[in-house]
Amino acid sequence: MHKTVLITGASSGIGAALAREFVSRGYDCAVSARRFENLTALQQQLLRDWPQRKVRAAMLDVTDCDSVFAELSAARAALGSLGIVIANAGLGSVGPVGSGRFDKDRALIETNVLGAMATADAAIGAFREQGSGRLVMISSVAAFRGLPGSGAYSASKAAVATYADAIRAEVSGTAIKVTTLYPGFIDTPINNQMKRRPFLIDVEKGARLMVDLIERGVQSATVPAFPWSVVARLLPLLPVRALARSASAGNRPPTHSG
């Protein structure tokens, strides 16, 4: 069976690691991101290591929603199909509400929410034409509770997960499937300056776990499962004062970008 995947935000971090993992497992791959120089370097590496595979690279800013639809259509034509589409592109932002950072929060929402929604909408349209496909939405364990200092990020990842829930219900009973992944701390450039990164795993392991989950066809999962599945259940139960103390101690939620 011809295996294909499209990944947004693939110029570095989780997106690039996912591309390497998928191609190593025999997938043809379309990668996109704003940083085209990084993206072409990734493409060259993938083609060098796996010359039998097809790898398409395209500059894409997911906040340009028309371009998202155009790129998914072009990638589908180039690869012959879109078996899996991963809405991975995203930004991280840290800072309290009311501190003069709204421009950064607005950019984050435009990328993390509107960009992910455009990717999902384009993917589901393509899957309906094909008759099958899997949409993967990259959320975060930060989605399970609005966390001080990262309100916009938490809200964006909760929105992604909720949107995925709605799509999953809409395509229920069809050959179109939806997976939502909630990564914890994965070692990427966006978080490697943080003072504390509990339960950290390297990006290669994170990508391997994610692809395992996607290939198994799970509906949703934290990455890794332990301890973040436990944290996900406990976060909504924490009193506000405990969250406030965590913020004052400098603890921040996992953030990812591509």
N, C-alpha and C positions, 0 to 999 in steps of 0.2 A: 504494500500500500504506500502511495506517495505521501510523505509526511512533510507538512509545511507549517511555519510559524512566523508571525509578524510581532515585533517587539518595539514599542515606542520607548523613548528615553534610554537608548542603548549605547550612548557614547562612553559611559563609565559605570562604575558601581554595579548594582544588581542587574541592570539591563544588559550590560556587556557580559557579565558572568552567565546570565541566562542564555545569551546567544551562543557562547562557547559550549555550554552544556548541551543545548539542543542540537547544535551542529555535530558534536561528538557522538550523539545518539542517532545520527542519520537523517536529520531534518534539513531541508532547504529552508533558508531563513531570509526574511526581510527585516532590516534594522533601520531605525530612523531616530533622529535627534536634531537639536539645534546646532551642536558643535560638530560640524561636518568633517573637520580635520581629524578629530578623534575617531569619528565613525568610519572614515575610510581606512584609518590605520587598523581598526578592528576587522573590517572587511578583508583587508590584505592578509592579516594574520590567520583568519579563518580559512581563506582560500589556500594559503600556504600549507596549513596543517591538514586540511581536508579538501584536497583539490577536486574530489569527485562531487562535492556539494555545490549547490547554487546559492550565492549570497548577494542580496540586493541591498544597497545602501542609499538612503535618501535623506536630504536635509528636511526637517519638519519641525515647525513650532506648533504644538497641539492647540495653542490658543487661537491659531488661525484655522477655524473650524472647517472652512471650505477646503483648505489644503489637506486636512485629515481625510475627508471623503475622497479627494482626488488621489491621495497616496495609497489608501487601501485598495482602490480600484486598480491603480497601476501595479501595485504589488501582487494583487490577485492574478492579473494578466501575466505578469512576469514569471510567477511561480506555478501558475496553472490552477491554483486553488489556495484558499486560506483555511487550513485545518484548525489552527489555534491563533487567536489574537490576544496579545497581552497589553493591557493598558497600564504601563509602568511609569511613564513620564510624570515627574513631579518635582516640587520644590519643598524645602524645609525653611522654617522661619521661627525664631525664638525671640520673645519680647512681650512684656505685659501690654494689655489693651490700654489705650490712652497715652502711649509713650511716643507718639509721633511716627509710628511705623505702619500706618494704614496703607500706604502705597505698596509696601512689601506684602502685607496681608492680602490686598486685592490681587496682586500678581500671583500669589500662591493659590488663591481660590480660582482664578482664571485658568491656571495650569492644572491643578490637582482635581478640580471638580468639572469645569466646563470642558477642559481638554480630555479628561477621562470619559465624560458623557459623549462627546463627539466621536471618540474612538469606539466606544461601545455601540453607539447608534449605527455607525458605518459598518462595524463588524456584523451586527445582527442582520442588517439589510443584506449583506453579502451571504451570510449563512442561510437566510431564507431562500435566496436564489439557488444556492448550492444544494439545500436540503439538509445540511448538517454543519457542525462547527462547534468549537469551544471558545467562549470568551473568558478571559482571566482578568480579574480586577485586583490590582495590588493596593490593599488598604494598609493598616498598621495596627498594632496593639494600642496605639494612642486613640484609636476610634472608640474604645470601650468606655472612655470617660473624658470629659472636657478637662484638660490639665492646665494648671496655671502656668503662664509664660508661653504656652503653645496652643492658645485657644483656636486660632485660625487653622493650624495644622490638624488638631484633633477634630475640629468641625469638618474639615475637608475630607479626612479619611472616614469619618462616620457617614458623610454624604455618599462617598464612593460605595461603601458597603450597603447602604440602604438602597441606592440605585440598582446595585447588583441583585438585591433581594427581589425588587420589582420585576426586573428582567427575567429572573429565574422562574417566577410565577407565570409570566406571560408566555414563556416558551415551554412550560411544563407539558409533558406528553409528546414532545417532538424530539428530533435528533439534534437539536441545538441545546448545549449545556453551558452552565455558568459556574465558574470557580472563583471564590473570594479568598485571598490569602492575606494573613495578618502577620507580617514579619515583626520580630522583636529587634534587638540590637544586632545588626550585621555590619561588619567592618567595611565602611565605605568612606570616601572623602568627606561626605557631608557631616559625619559625626565623629571623625577621628580626632577632633580638637576638644571633645567633651571630657570633663574631668572624670565622670563615672559612666561606664557602659556595662551595666550588669548583664550577666549571661551572654556575653558577646561571643559570636561565632564568625569565622572568616567568610568572605563573600563566596568563595568556591563551594564551601559546605552549604551555605545558604541557598545557592543556585541549585545544587544537587538535590537538596530536600524539596525545593519548590517544584522542580521538574518531576521528581518522583510523585508528588501529590497531584500534579496536573495530569500525568499519565495514568494515575490510578482513578482519575475522574472524581475527586472529592468535591463536595459542594463548597465547603469552607474549612479552613484550618489555620491555626497559628504556626509560625515558623521560628524555631523548632516547636514541636508540640509541647514539650516540657522544658522550662516551667511556665511558658507563656499562656498555655491553656488554663492553668491555675490562676495566674495573674489576671487574666481576662474575666474570670468569675469574681475575683476579689475586688477589682478596681471599682465597680459600681457601688460596692458596700462601704468603701472607705468614707469616713466623715470628712467634711470640708476642712476641718482644722488639720487633719492628717495630711491632706493634699497641700495645704498652705505651708506646713512645716517642711514637706518635701521640696517645695519650690524654694523656700528660703535656704535650704541646704544645698541648693544648686543642682538638684536632680532634674533631668529632662526626659521626655519620652523619646522612644526611638524615632528617628526621622530618616527618610530615604529620598533620593532624587535621581533623575536621569536626564 
